[in-house]
């Protein structure tokens, strides 16, 4: 069995959302392939320290803000690598091409450079997920009020929605879900149906969001483009990774209005739970958009919310 090589990799993101790729120079392994900047973690270094050193050596920049993100393993013919991805959102110094053959800013959904290193496909899919995941509660606030709030949020840029409406009676639930899916698709937002793969397919939703109990009973991933799940412990997180889901939601992080007096996991516990986790994680429970940087610092991809999504 090959020794695992630890690698720090940087997803350098501009304010407009574009990210940086570099092309490997001639003469080396995978010459001409495009990759995220980074390199091996040396003895005595943490992945974060290796990231800072590598970006100084490769690009001439100093990292000012880098958030741990996902950790992916990949077996190449020449090496078994564990890639520690960080999202770099702030840096100083002028970007210079010191080690790559070329550099290129790319946008999600429109990567124009080829070929890419094989390990990067799931990373690009994760990058396509927005950092905010809204969850509906039409049974509580009313169908008309929820559709109005959804339309407003979509106009303001919301692009990922879960329709979680188990308490709505059958016909009203079906009518709401079809209307909500139509609203989301008109705004080019992706929408998942909670717990019901058949309904998700019937209404042409983009995916399904599984409860933890449902997910733990599965032996394979549901046949639908986008699959997420709620997780609360290490066993559930491991199952989601085993099934190859697209992302998970973990919580509650803070005390919630629906469960007053019950403490949440807290950011430190979340960070420990998802350290070196391969899937994007949304933090949930008593959170608002103002908690986003705390979520990033803990290693989460972003935040999921019910009440705060519609305020």
Buried (B, 14 or more C-beta within 10 A) or exposed (E): EEEEBBBBBBBBBEEEEBBBBBBBEEEEEBEEBBBBBBBBBEEEBEBBEBBBBBBBEBBBBEBEEBBBBBBBEBEBEEBEBBBBBBBBBEBEEEBEBEBBBEBBBBEBEEBEBEEBBEBBEBBBBBBBBBBBBBBBBBBEBEBEEBBEBBBEBBEEEBBBBBBBBEEBEEEEBBEBBBBBBEBBBEBEBBBBBBBBBEBBBBBEBBBBBBBBEBBBEBEEBBEBEBBBBBBBEEEBBEBBBEBEBBBBBBBBBBBBEEEEEEEBBEBEEBBEBBEEBBBBBBBBBBBEBEBBEBBBEBBBBBBBBBBBBBE
